[in-house]
């Protein structure tokens, strides 16, 4: 094999390896990923970013989904502000799809940030 081919293969493999590495969980990334999953109605993804109790609420929300509400979610512009309260708890403020100011807690559980979502 030519040296140029080996270099190209090495570069491709390094990009593939970097894509497999997970980035560190932060309150901000958790909040955005959680709300993006809700917006796109990816309920199982939203549950991955939430506490176990919140997962049950997401199941209820998914079962109550109407076509009108689904359409509102599709155009929802997600903007969050996360304020750290202490080393294991943060508060996320956001505006829901109806323009109402909302908040939820993000807690560090087993070194991962999880959304505590409630109605």
C-alpha positions as CSV (number, residue, x, y, z in Angstrom):
1,X,0.0,0.0,0.0
2,X,1.2,3.5,-0.8
3,X,2.0,5.9,2.1
4,X,-0.7,8.3,0.9
5,X,-3.3,5.6,1.1
6,X,-2.2,4.7,4.7
7,X,-2.5,8.4,5.7
8,X,-6.0,8.7,4.2
9,X,-7.1,5.5,5.9
10,X,-5.6,6.8,9.2
11,X,-7.5,10.0,8.9
12,X,-10.8,8.3,8.2
13,X,-10.4,5.9,11.1
14,X,-9.5,8.8,13.5
15,X,-12.7,10.6,12.4
16,X,-14.8,7.5,13.0
17,X,-13.2,7.0,16.4
18,X,-13.8,10.6,17.4
19,X,-17.5,10.3,16.4
20,X,-17.9,7.3,18.7
21,X,-16.7,9.3,21.8
22,X,-19.5,10.7,23.8
23,X,-19.2,14.3,24.9
24,X,-19.4,15.2,28.6
25,X,-22.9,15.7,29.9
26,X,-23.6,19.3,31.0
27,X,-26.8,20.9,32.3
28,X,-27.1,23.0,29.1
29,X,-26.6,20.2,26.7
30,X,-29.0,18.0,28.7
31,X,-31.7,20.7,28.7
32,X,-31.4,21.4,24.9
33,X,-31.3,17.7,24.0
34,X,-34.3,17.0,26.2
35,X,-36.4,19.8,24.8
36,X,-35.3,19.0,21.2
37,X,-36.5,15.4,21.8
38,X,-39.9,16.7,23.0
39,X,-40.1,19.1,20.1
40,X,-39.5,16.2,17.6
41,X,-41.7,13.9,19.6
42,X,-38.9,11.4,20.2
43,X,-40.3,10.2,23.5
44,X,-37.7,7.5,24.2
45,X,-34.8,10.0,23.5
46,X,-36.5,12.5,25.9
47,X,-36.7,9.8,28.5
48,X,-33.0,9.1,28.2
49,X,-32.3,12.7,29.3
50,X,-34.8,12.6,32.2
51,X,-35.2,11.0,35.6
52,X,-37.1,7.8,36.0
53,X,-40.1,9.6,37.4
54,X,-40.1,12.1,34.6
55,X,-40.1,9.3,32.1
56,X,-43.5,8.3,33.3
57,X,-44.7,11.8,32.8
58,X,-43.3,11.8,29.2
59,X,-45.3,8.6,28.6
60,X,-48.5,10.4,29.7
61,X,-47.6,13.4,27.5
62,X,-47.0,11.1,24.5
63,X,-50.4,9.4,25.0
64,X,-52.2,12.8,25.3
65,X,-50.6,14.2,22.1
66,X,-53.1,15.7,19.7
67,X,-52.5,16.7,16.1
68,X,-52.9,20.4,16.9
69,X,-50.4,20.2,19.8
70,X,-48.0,18.2,17.5
71,X,-48.1,21.0,15.0
72,X,-47.2,23.6,17.7
73,X,-44.2,21.5,18.7
74,X,-42.9,21.4,15.2
75,X,-42.4,25.2,15.0
76,X,-41.3,25.7,18.6
77,X,-38.1,27.7,18.9
78,X,-36.1,26.3,21.8
79,X,-34.2,28.8,24.0
80,X,-32.9,27.9,27.4
81,X,-31.2,29.7,30.3
82,X,-29.5,27.4,32.8
83,X,-28.5,28.6,36.2
84,X,-26.3,26.3,38.4
85,X,-27.7,26.1,41.9
86,X,-25.0,23.8,43.3
87,X,-22.6,21.2,42.0
88,X,-25.4,18.6,41.5
89,X,-28.5,20.8,40.7
90,X,-29.3,23.4,38.0
91,X,-32.4,25.2,37.1
92,X,-33.5,25.5,33.4
93,X,-35.7,28.3,32.3
94,X,-37.4,28.2,28.9
95,X,-40.4,29.4,27.0
96,X,-42.8,26.6,25.9
97,X,-44.5,26.4,22.5
98,X,-47.4,28.6,23.8
99,X,-45.0,31.4,24.9
100,X,-45.4,30.5,28.6
101,X,-42.2,30.8,30.8
102,X,-41.4,27.4,32.3
103,X,-38.7,25.9,34.5
104,X,-37.4,22.5,35.4
105,X,-34.6,21.1,37.5
106,X,-31.6,19.3,36.1
107,X,-30.0,16.9,38.6
108,X,-26.7,15.1,38.5
109,X,-27.4,11.4,39.0
110,X,-24.5,8.9,38.7
111,X,-22.3,11.6,37.0
112,X,-25.0,12.3,34.3
113,X,-27.3,15.3,34.2
114,X,-31.0,14.3,34.1
115,X,-34.1,16.5,33.7
116,X,-36.7,16.4,36.5
117,X,-39.8,17.2,34.4
118,X,-43.2,17.8,36.0
119,X,-46.5,19.2,34.9
